[in-house]
Structure formats: structure tokens, C-alpha cells
Amino acid sequence: MAAQPQKKKYNPVLITAWVLIIISSLTTIYFLVNIALNHYWIWGGDLKIAETGAVGDFIGGFVGTIINAAAFLFLYLTLKDQRKGTKDQRKSFEKERFESRFFELLRLHKENVNEMEYNDPIDERKKYVGRRVFKYINDQVESCMKEINPIFDDHTDDQIYTQEGLDRLQNILTYRSNIDITNWALCDISYTIVFFGLSEPDFETLSRHLARTYQSAFFLKVLNYVHLRPVTKSKKKKYWELIKKEGWTEVIEAVRSIGLSKNYAIEESEKNTYRHGIKVFQSKKYFKYYGGHQYKLGHYFRHLYQTVKYVDEQPSMTYQQKYAYMKTLRAQISNYEQVIMFFNSLSFMGGAWELTHYDSPDVNTHLFTKYNLIKNMPELFLFRFVMVRHYYPDIAFEFEAMPPGRVNLIAQYR
């Protein structure tokens, strides 16, 4: 379909000024012609000062006033154009200043990702660098979810959550009714374990944070169980696989009966054995599979959140302009980064992205949904445990139809 030609806009002030000029010109011409026809012209004929002077006074008073009015209007238009030019220059300067900082933040984000490293605690020659670190973290979260899922299957929601935690989540369900709160706990605890790790000092920190939402009797069972897992290439890995076959309940009871500190491990032994010649014991040289990534991820998410908020809080930009910059940012975020962003948003560490503001009447506080920040995650997710759309129903995921509710949200975004 051919584009419709745009209608030309007329400036009423400019039109008025030119009308005044035309009126003054026609008036002057009219009187000059009459003077000439009545032989009052300065060249030839009788020059009557009294009569021609009166005409001159009239022209000077009437026409001069009109010309002054027209001159004022032209001056007004000139000043208005200068003001508009100054305003445009200021906007251009503000845009340049914004883009300068935005692209600097974008550059720092890329540097943060490129500088990420994770060294294999068993094989020092092997390390994960850059985006591969997120793939490794993603694998750990998936593995943790699979390992602790049987524990969740054996407990009810009131055995998993504290009453305060249940009340808080019930309020969220008012707005996001499809969320399975048992599934949320599985995601949250798995990610938090991977984030902090299970070394002795991190175990205490992890327990303190989980106690805000979950029953200590429950999450300690989870931590005591996965705490035993060694790194993948450890010689102790085969003993871990044997222990898993016994079921989590028997493993926890065995650990509890020995009564060791939180830094226990597993190893083959001839005495004090737990089954299959395996002993649960204390060892400071025991490399845990969940070693933690809080220093890498903490810095990564603080900077990413700062970048998103910097764009979101620009008062002179429209939502469409902000979204265009967010698309540029999202293009730098890999799919595995978006997966970790999703898990982070379900934890107490990442609630500010959206879920902390679930009941806010201002939809502009819901940053994940507003800017489709995890748009490139598959709707059904990588794990059979998680349905991302249940948590973020109004995100327009890639290759999916736009959610019906998003149209109304876009009208409210600013």
C-alpha cells in the first residue's frame, strides 16, 4: 500500500505577519495612486502640503503600526526558531551524553563476561572462560535440581516453607496464579546453593539466607544431602553415585548419626563404614561440586541491573526509545546468561528485577516483562521442572505469539 503524502503544516503566526505586510503594502499603494490621480504628485501639478500631509500622517500612523506588528511577529518567529534550535542542541547533547555512558556500560558488561573464569579444582589445566562459565553454572543448577527433587516430592508446602514465606507467596499467587510454589522453592534453593556454594563458611551464610523463607528442618536435609557431592572428576565421585542409590533419607540419617561438622565428605574405608565400604567423614581437602560463584555472579548482576536502571530512568525518552536500547543490551546476553538471570530473579538476590514488586500498581517496576529481558529463553525451558511462562506470563518469548495481556501493558509503559 502506497504511503499517504503528509499534509503540509501552516504556521498561523507567519501567515498573519505576511497578511499584515500585504495590507500595509496595498494601503500605501492605494493612497499613492490617489495622490497621483488628483495631481498632488511631487513632480508636476500643484503640491498642497496640508492635504498630502494629512495623507502622509495617516499612512505613517496606520501603515506604520501594521508594519510594526508584522515586524514583531517576525521577531517572535525568529526568537522561537532560535529557542527551538537551542532546545534541539540541548537534546542532542543529552542524547550524546546518554549514549556515551550507555555504550561504556555495555562495554564494561562485555568485559565482565569475557573476564569470567572458573578453574577446575581437580584438573588445573582446564578452566571455563567467558560465556562458557554460564553454561557450566547452568549445568550445576540443572544437576542440583535433579538431585534434590526427590526430597521435595516427599514434603508438603507447609513442611518446606515457613508460615511467613507461605503468606508472601500466596500474595504473589493473586497476581500470578499459575506459579507452583513447590517448583519455585526447588528453583530458588538450587540456584542459591550453586550461587553461594557449600564450603564450610558458605554453608552458614546459605543457611542464614534460606531461613528467611524455608523451614530449617527441610533445607538442612537438602544441604546435608548435596553437600556430600564431590567434583565430577574426583576419585570420590563413584562413592557418591553409590550413596545416591540408597536414597536421600538414609544418607541424611547416616550423616546425622555420625554428628560431624558441616565440612564432611565421603571416602572408601575399612571401618566405620556406611554401605558399600563408604565412610562419611570430615576432610578439609574435599573439593565440593558446588563450590559457589557468588563473587563472579554478584558483580555481574549488580552491573547489569545498574545498566538496565540507567536506561529505564531516562525521563526524556519514550518507552519505544528505551526498548530500542534494551534490545541492544539484550543482544549481548547469551541464552545461558538469560537462564541464569531467570533463576536469579526467583531468589532473594534478584527479586528487585520484578517479583519483589509483584503487587505494585506501577507496571514499570516489572523490568523483566517491560523489556522482555529473557525473551530468548525457550518457553518450556531446558528442564522438565520449570515453566518460565508461569512466572512471567506477559513476556513475548522468541518464536511465540504475543501474550494477550501485553498489549494493555505496552500502553502503560513509559
C-alpha positions as CSV (number, residue, x, y, z in Angstrom):
1,M,0.0,0.0,0.0
2,A,1.4,3.4,-1.1
3,A,2.3,5.8,1.7
4,Q,-0.1,8.7,2.1
5,P,1.5,12.1,1.5
6,Q,1.9,14.1,4.6
7,K,-0.2,17.3,4.9
8,K,1.8,20.5,4.9
9,K,1.5,22.3,8.2
10,Y,1.0,26.0,8.1
11,N,2.2,28.4,10.7
12,P,-0.6,30.8,11.7
13,V,1.8,33.4,13.1
14,L,3.8,33.5,9.9
15,I,0.6,33.8,7.8
16,T,-0.7,36.7,10.0
17,A,2.6,38.5,9.6
18,W,2.5,38.3,5.8
19,V,-1.1,39.3,5.7
20,L,-0.2,42.4,7.6
21,I,2.6,43.2,5.2
22,I,0.3,42.8,2.3
23,I,-2.4,45.0,3.9
24,S,0.2,47.7,4.6
25,S,1.6,47.5,1.0
26,L,-1.9,47.6,-0.6
27,T,-2.9,50.6,1.6
28,T,0.2,52.5,0.7
29,I,-0.2,51.8,-3.0
30,Y,-3.8,52.9,-2.9
31,F,-3.1,56.3,-1.4
32,L,-0.1,56.9,-3.6
33,V,-2.2,56.2,-6.7
34,N,-5.0,58.5,-5.5
35,I,-2.5,61.3,-4.9
36,A,-1.1,60.9,-8.4
37,L,-4.5,60.9,-10.0
38,N,-5.5,64.1,-8.2
39,H,-2.4,65.8,-9.4
40,Y,-0.9,66.1,-5.9
41,W,2.3,64.4,-7.0
42,I,5.6,66.0,-6.1
43,W,6.6,66.2,-9.8
44,G,4.2,68.3,-11.7
45,G,0.9,69.7,-10.6
46,D,0.1,71.7,-7.5
47,L,1.5,70.4,-4.3
48,K,-0.8,71.0,-1.4
49,I,1.1,70.3,1.7
50,A,-1.9,70.4,4.0
51,E,-3.8,67.7,2.1
52,T,-0.9,65.5,1.2
53,G,0.5,65.9,4.7
54,A,-2.7,64.5,6.2
55,V,-2.4,61.5,3.9
56,G,1.2,61.0,5.0
57,D,0.2,61.2,8.6
58,F,-2.5,58.6,8.0
59,I,-0.1,56.3,6.2
60,G,2.6,56.7,8.8
61,G,0.2,56.0,11.6
62,F,-1.9,53.2,10.2
63,V,0.5,51.5,7.9
64,G,3.4,52.0,10.2
65,T,1.5,50.3,13.0
66,I,0.7,47.4,10.8
67,I,4.3,47.1,9.7
68,N,5.5,47.3,13.3
69,A,3.0,44.5,14.2
70,A,4.3,42.4,11.3
71,A,7.9,43.1,12.4
72,F,7.1,42.0,15.9
73,L,5.6,38.7,14.6
74,F,8.7,38.1,12.5
75,L,10.9,38.8,15.6
76,Y,8.8,36.4,17.6
77,L,9.2,33.7,15.0
78,T,13.0,34.3,14.9
79,L,13.3,34.0,18.6
80,K,11.1,30.9,18.6
81,D,13.3,29.3,16.0
82,Q,16.4,30.2,18.0
83,R,14.9,28.7,21.1
84,K,13.9,25.6,19.2
85,G,17.4,25.3,17.9
86,T,18.8,25.7,21.4
87,K,16.4,23.1,22.7
88,D,17.4,20.7,19.8
89,Q,21.0,21.3,20.6
90,R,20.4,20.5,24.3
91,K,18.5,17.3,23.3
92,S,21.3,16.3,21.0
93,F,23.9,16.9,23.7
94,E,21.8,15.0,26.3
95,K,21.5,12.1,23.8
96,E,25.2,12.1,23.1
97,R,25.9,12.1,26.9
98,F,23.5,9.3,27.5
99,E,24.8,7.1,24.6
100,S,28.3,7.7,25.7
101,R,27.6,6.3,29.2
102,F,25.3,3.6,27.9
103,F,27.9,2.2,25.5
104,E,30.5,2.5,28.2
105,L,28.3,0.4,30.5
106,L,27.7,-2.0,27.6
107,R,31.5,-2.3,27.1
108,L,32.0,-3.0,30.8
109,H,29.3,-5.7,30.6
110,K,31.1,-7.4,27.8
111,E,34.4,-7.1,29.7
112,N,32.7,-8.6,32.8
113,V,31.6,-11.6,30.8
114,N,34.9,-12.0,29.0
115,E,36.9,-11.8,32.2
116,M,34.9,-14.6,33.9
117,E,36.9,-17.7,34.7
118,Y,36.3,-20.9,36.6
119,N,39.2,-23.2,37.2
120,D,38.6,-26.9,37.5
121,P,39.6,-27.8,41.1
122,I,40.8,-31.3,40.0
123,D,42.4,-30.5,36.7
124,E,44.2,-27.2,36.9
125,R,44.9,-27.2,33.2
126,K,41.1,-27.0,32.5
127,K,39.2,-23.8,33.0
128,Y,36.0,-22.2,31.8
129,V,36.2,-18.7,30.3
130,G,33.7,-16.1,29.3
131,R,30.2,-17.3,28.3
132,R,31.3,-20.9,28.9
133,V,31.1,-20.1,32.7
134,F,27.4,-19.5,32.4
135,K,27.0,-22.9,30.6
136,Y,28.9,-24.5,33.5
137,I,26.8,-22.7,36.1
138,N,23.6,-23.7,34.2
139,D,24.7,-27.3,34.3
140,Q,25.2,-27.1,38.0
141,V,21.8,-25.7,38.6
142,E,20.2,-28.4,36.4
143,S,22.1,-31.1,38.2
144,C,21.2,-29.8,41.7
145,M,17.5,-29.6,40.7
146,K,17.6,-33.2,39.6
147,E,19.3,-34.4,42.7
148,I,17.2,-32.7,45.3
149,N,13.8,-33.0,43.5
150,P,13.1,-36.4,45.3
151,I,13.3,-34.6,48.6
152,F,10.7,-32.0,47.5
153,D,8.4,-34.9,46.4
154,D,8.4,-36.2,49.9
155,H,7.4,-32.9,51.6
156,T,4.3,-30.7,51.5
157,D,4.4,-27.0,51.1
158,D,3.9,-26.3,54.8
159,Q,6.9,-28.6,55.5
160,I,9.0,-26.7,53.0
161,Y,8.0,-23.1,53.8
162,T,7.8,-21.1,56.9
163,Q,4.4,-19.5,57.5
164,E,5.8,-16.1,56.7
165,G,7.2,-17.5,53.4
166,L,3.8,-19.1,52.6
167,D,1.9,-15.9,53.2
168,R,4.2,-13.9,51.0
169,L,3.9,-16.4,48.1
170,Q,0.1,-16.6,48.5
171,N,0.0,-12.9,47.9
172,I,2.1,-13.4,44.7
173,L,-0.3,-16.1,43.5
174,T,-3.1,-13.5,43.5
175,Y,-1.3,-11.9,40.5
176,R,0.5,-15.0,39.0
177,S,-1.9,-17.8,39.7
178,N,-0.1,-20.5,37.6
179,I,3.0,-20.5,39.7
180,D,3.7,-23.8,41.5
181,I,5.3,-22.7,44.8
182,T,6.9,-26.1,45.3
183,N,8.6,-25.6,42.0
184,W,9.6,-22.1,43.0
185,A,11.3,-23.5,46.1
186,L,13.1,-26.0,44.0
187,C,14.4,-23.3,41.6
188,D,15.3,-20.9,44.4
189,I,17.1,-23.4,46.7
190,S,19.0,-25.0,43.8
191,Y,20.2,-21.7,42.4
192,T,21.1,-20.3,45.9
193,I,23.2,-23.5,46.6
194,V,25.1,-23.0,43.3
195,F,25.5,-19.3,43.9
196,F,26.9,-19.5,47.5
197,G,28.5,-23.0,47.3
198,L,28.8,-25.5,50.1
199,S,32.2,-24.9,51.7
200,E,32.1,-24.6,55.5
201,P,31.7,-20.7,55.8
202,D,29.4,-20.6,52.8
203,F,27.2,-23.3,54.3
204,E,26.5,-21.0,57.3
205,T,25.7,-18.0,55.0
206,L,23.5,-20.1,52.8
207,S,21.6,-21.5,55.8
208,R,21.0,-18.0,57.2
209,H,19.5,-16.7,53.9
210,L,17.3,-19.7,53.4
211,A,15.9,-19.5,56.9
212,R,14.1,-16.3,55.8
213,T,11.7,-18.3,53.7
214,Y,12.1,-22.1,54.4
215,Q,11.8,-24.4,57.3
216,S,15.2,-25.1,58.7
217,A,14.4,-28.8,59.2
218,F,13.7,-29.1,55.5
219,F,16.5,-27.1,53.9
220,L,19.1,-28.6,56.2
221,K,18.1,-32.0,54.8
222,V,18.7,-30.7,51.3
223,L,22.0,-29.1,52.2
224,N,23.3,-32.1,54.1
225,Y,22.5,-34.3,51.2
226,V,24.0,-32.3,48.3
227,H,26.9,-31.3,50.5
228,L,28.4,-34.7,50.0
229,R,28.7,-34.5,46.2
230,P,32.4,-34.2,45.1
231,V,33.5,-32.5,41.9
232,T,32.8,-34.5,38.7
233,K,36.3,-35.9,38.1
234,S,37.1,-36.6,41.7
235,K,38.0,-40.1,42.7
236,K,35.2,-40.0,45.3
237,K,32.6,-39.5,42.5
238,K,31.9,-43.2,42.3
239,Y,31.1,-43.4,46.0
240,W,28.7,-40.5,45.6
241,E,26.9,-42.4,42.9
242,L,26.6,-45.5,45.2
243,I,25.3,-43.3,48.0
244,K,22.6,-41.8,45.8
245,K,21.2,-45.2,45.1
246,E,20.4,-45.6,48.8
247,G,18.0,-42.7,48.7
248,W,18.3,-39.3,50.3
249,T,16.7,-40.3,53.6
250,E,19.2,-43.0,54.5
251,V,22.1,-40.8,53.5
252,I,20.9,-37.9,55.8
253,E,20.3,-40.3,58.7
254,A,23.8,-41.7,58.3
255,V,25.3,-38.2,58.3
256,R,23.3,-37.1,61.3
257,S,24.2,-40.2,63.3
258,I,27.9,-39.5,62.8
259,G,27.4,-36.0,64.0
260,L,30.2,-34.3,62.1
261,S,30.7,-30.7,61.3
262,K,29.4,-29.2,58.1
263,N,32.7,-30.0,56.2
264,Y,32.2,-33.7,55.9
265,A,32.9,-35.9,52.9
266,I,32.8,-39.5,51.6
267,E,35.6,-42.0,51.0
268,E,36.3,-45.6,51.0
269,S,37.2,-47.1,54.4
270,E,37.5,-50.4,56.1
271,K,35.9,-49.4,59.4
272,N,33.1,-47.1,60.4
273,T,31.5,-47.6,57.0
274,Y,28.2,-46.5,55.7
275,R,27.3,-49.1,53.0
276,H,29.4,-50.3,50.1
277,G,32.6,-49.7,52.1
278,I,31.9,-45.9,52.1
279,K,32.7,-43.7,55.0
280,V,31.2,-40.3,55.7
281,F,34.0,-38.3,57.3
282,Q,35.5,-34.8,57.8
283,S,38.1,-33.6,55.3
284,K,39.3,-30.1,54.6
285,K,40.8,-31.3,51.3
286,Y,37.5,-32.4,49.9
287,F,36.5,-30.4,46.8
288,K,32.8,-29.9,46.6
289,Y,30.9,-30.0,43.3
290,Y,29.0,-26.9,44.4
291,G,31.9,-24.6,45.1
292,G,30.0,-21.3,44.6
293,H,30.0,-18.4,42.1
294,Q,29.0,-15.5,44.3
295,Y,31.9,-13.3,43.5
296,K,31.5,-13.7,39.8
297,L,27.7,-13.5,39.6
298,G,27.4,-10.9,42.3
299,H,29.4,-8.4,40.3
300,Y,27.8,-9.4,37.1
301,F,24.3,-8.8,38.2
302,R,25.0,-5.6,40.1
303,H,26.4,-4.1,36.9
304,L,23.7,-5.5,34.7
305,Y,21.0,-4.1,37.0
306,Q,22.7,-0.7,37.0
307,T,22.7,-0.6,33.2
308,V,19.0,-1.5,32.9
309,K,18.0,1.0,35.5
310,Y,20.1,3.7,33.8
311,V,18.1,3.4,30.6
312,D,14.8,2.9,32.4
313,E,15.1,6.1,34.4
314,Q,15.7,8.4,31.5
315,P,12.9,11.0,31.9
316,S,13.1,12.4,28.3
317,M,12.8,9.1,26.5
318,T,9.7,7.3,25.3
319,Y,9.2,3.6,26.1
320,Q,9.9,2.8,22.5
321,Q,13.3,4.6,22.6
322,K,14.2,2.8,25.9
323,Y,13.2,-0.5,24.4
324,A,15.4,0.0,21.4
325,Y,18.4,0.5,23.7
326,M,17.4,-2.6,25.8
327,K,17.3,-4.6,22.6
328,T,21.0,-3.6,22.0
329,L,21.8,-4.7,25.6
330,R,19.9,-8.0,25.2
331,A,21.7,-8.8,22.0
332,Q,24.9,-9.0,24.1
333,I,23.3,-11.5,26.6
334,S,23.6,-15.2,25.6
335,N,20.8,-17.7,26.2
336,Y,22.6,-19.3,29.1
337,E,23.1,-15.9,30.7
338,Q,19.3,-15.4,30.4
339,V,18.7,-18.7,32.0
340,I,20.8,-17.7,35.0
341,M,19.1,-14.3,35.0
342,F,15.8,-16.2,35.3
343,F,17.0,-18.2,38.3
344,N,18.5,-15.2,39.9
345,S,15.1,-13.3,39.7
346,L,13.4,-16.1,41.7
347,S,15.9,-15.8,44.6
348,F,16.0,-13.1,47.3
349,M,19.1,-11.7,45.5
350,G,17.2,-10.9,42.2
351,G,13.7,-10.1,43.4
352,A,14.2,-6.4,42.5
353,W,14.1,-7.3,38.8
354,E,10.4,-7.8,39.1
355,L,8.9,-10.3,41.6
356,T,9.6,-8.1,44.7
357,H,7.2,-5.6,43.0
358,Y,4.6,-8.2,42.1
359,D,1.8,-6.2,43.8
360,S,2.9,-2.7,42.6
361,P,0.2,-0.8,40.6
362,D,3.1,0.6,38.6
363,V,3.8,-1.9,35.9
364,N,7.0,0.0,35.0
365,T,8.7,-1.6,38.0
366,H,8.4,-5.1,36.4
367,L,11.7,-4.8,34.4
368,F,11.8,-8.4,33.0
369,T,8.4,-8.1,31.5
370,K,8.7,-4.4,30.5
371,Y,11.8,-5.0,28.4
372,N,11.5,-8.8,27.6
373,L,14.9,-9.3,29.2
374,I,14.7,-13.1,29.0
375,K,12.9,-13.2,25.7
376,N,15.3,-15.7,24.1
377,M,14.7,-18.4,26.7
378,P,12.5,-21.3,25.3
379,E,9.0,-21.1,26.9
380,L,9.2,-24.8,28.1
381,F,12.7,-24.2,29.3
382,L,15.6,-26.6,29.3
383,F,14.5,-28.6,32.3
384,R,11.3,-30.6,32.7
385,F,10.8,-29.0,36.1
386,V,10.3,-25.4,35.0
387,M,7.6,-23.5,33.1
388,V,9.0,-20.0,32.6
389,R,5.8,-18.5,31.3
390,H,4.1,-19.3,34.7
391,Y,6.4,-16.9,36.3
392,Y,6.5,-14.3,33.6
393,P,3.2,-14.7,31.6
394,D,3.4,-11.4,29.7
395,I,6.9,-11.7,28.3
396,A,6.9,-12.1,24.5
397,F,9.2,-15.0,24.2
398,E,11.0,-15.6,20.9
399,F,9.1,-17.6,18.3
400,E,5.9,-17.3,20.4
401,A,2.8,-15.2,19.9
402,M,2.5,-12.0,21.9
403,P,0.6,-12.7,25.1
404,P,-2.8,-11.1,25.1
405,G,-2.2,-9.1,28.2
406,R,1.0,-7.4,26.9
407,V,-0.9,-5.1,24.6
408,N,-2.5,-3.3,27.6
409,L,0.8,-3.2,29.4
410,I,2.6,-1.5,26.5
411,A,0.1,1.3,26.7
412,Q,1.0,1.9,30.3
413,Y,4.8,1.7,29.8
414,R,6.7,5.0,29.9
